[in-house]
Amino acid sequence: MKSTYRRFFLILVLSPFCLSSLIAESQAPLNSADIKARTDALKDKKIPENQIELSDELRRIDDELAHARTELAKHDTADKALVEAKDSATTLFQDIDALDCAKVGGTVTEAAKLGEIANSILKAAPGSTETNPWAAISLGNNQKLSAPQQCQNLKTVTDASKRQSLLGFIDDRRKENEVNTAQLSTFIEELQKRRSALLEHVSAATAQTKVGDDLWILIGIIGLLSVGTIVAVRAFPADIQAQWVGSGQVIQFVTVMILLTVIMALGLAGILKENTLGTLLGGIGGYVLSQGVGKAAAEAVKSGLMGGVAQAAALATPPVITALSPLVGPSGGGTAANITGTGFATGATVTFGGTTATVTNSTSTTIDVTAPAHAAGAVDVVVTNPDKQNAKAPTQFTYQ
């Protein structure tokens, strides 16, 4: 019994500490270093696969977002307060300069205004690591002094050297606030990205679970459709039935449909990973192409529909010139020349520098021509077959 009481007592004592640690963990970091570290961690962190971990992280992200947005709003409010305080202080310092302490009477209202400005700055920048000069402002028992003494005391605590420090402190706090605001904005953006990624993962996991639960229904439907396909074949004429069944197309269709459905369902359910899914679908695609296109091509060859390919493979060999003789002749033409080589077709033409020569004799390996007239100089000799394939002599013919 004492042991039970002790355990109960320990639970009561430790519960507040555990609760406070959980709350602290969910809150966004407040200082610059922690915000940067948390932001960098969010960029590199992997999405958990466990649904419980996903839900826990989503809860923490939502808490951090709420806290970070609250902090950002505080920074905006503080910056506005600092701007107003600086404007008010600048105006007040001008009013103090205009005071003639010898002529003032009654209470010096500028002293109260200075206190109000100092209090607003202390609220807007409470946690500064730098010494706050506004906190050092003390007018002592100013109310007990005479008006000229109050005036002189006010001028002393706000002289030119101290004003620079007072206004400079406000500027420094605004710069510091600007850096913190930028970091918080980046942190909020990363939190939102992380939240979107987590929600997307949760949605995908939910869809996978649903598909996995209904997988047997999908397989049953495909099975019934396959049986229906086999039965539907019987509605066609006997010769078509014999052709389809004999070629195996009916069985192939049913098999491929079942395989595709099962593979896609397993992929959607997350049971098959991307690499395995791609390999299986690629294999089935290759099988379908080999069976469909391959057989169609074979039938086309048998029926003579591939004749165009055979003709393309039997195209004439292009001409080749191995020798030209002679290599020199008069510009007036009339030189009897002999061209030797291979692939010369019946009806081949010969040109000397683009001018057609007269062919006197032609075989597949030799052509006798009479050179046409041409201006003096070296020219190319070209043999062109009727199919437009041509060859140029390895040496030029020179007109003199």
RAGI-V151353 format. One record per run of one state. SS is the DSSP state (A for helix, B for strand, O for the rest). FROM is the first residue (numbers start at 0). TO is the last residue. If there is no record, write none. Layout:
# RAGI-V151353
<<SS:FROM:TO> <SS:FROM:TO>>
This chain:
# RAGI-V151353
<<O:0:0> <A:1:25> <O:26:30> <A:31:43> <O:44:49> <A:50:97> <O:98:107> <A:108:123> <O:124:131> <A:132:135> <O:136:140> <A:141:143> <O:144:145> <A:146:156> <O:157:158> <A:159:212> <O:213:213> <A:214:232> <O:233:236> <A:237:246> <O:247:247> <A:248:267> <O:268:272> <A:273:301> <O:302:305> <A:306:312> <O:313:318> <B:319:324> <O:325:326> <B:327:328> <O:329:334> <B:335:341> <O:342:347> <B:348:351> <O:352:353> <B:354:355> <O:356:356> <B:357:361> <O:362:364> <B:365:369> <O:370:375> <B:376:378> <O:379:379> <B:380:383> <O:384:388> <B:389:391> <O:392:395> <B:396:398> <O:399:399>>
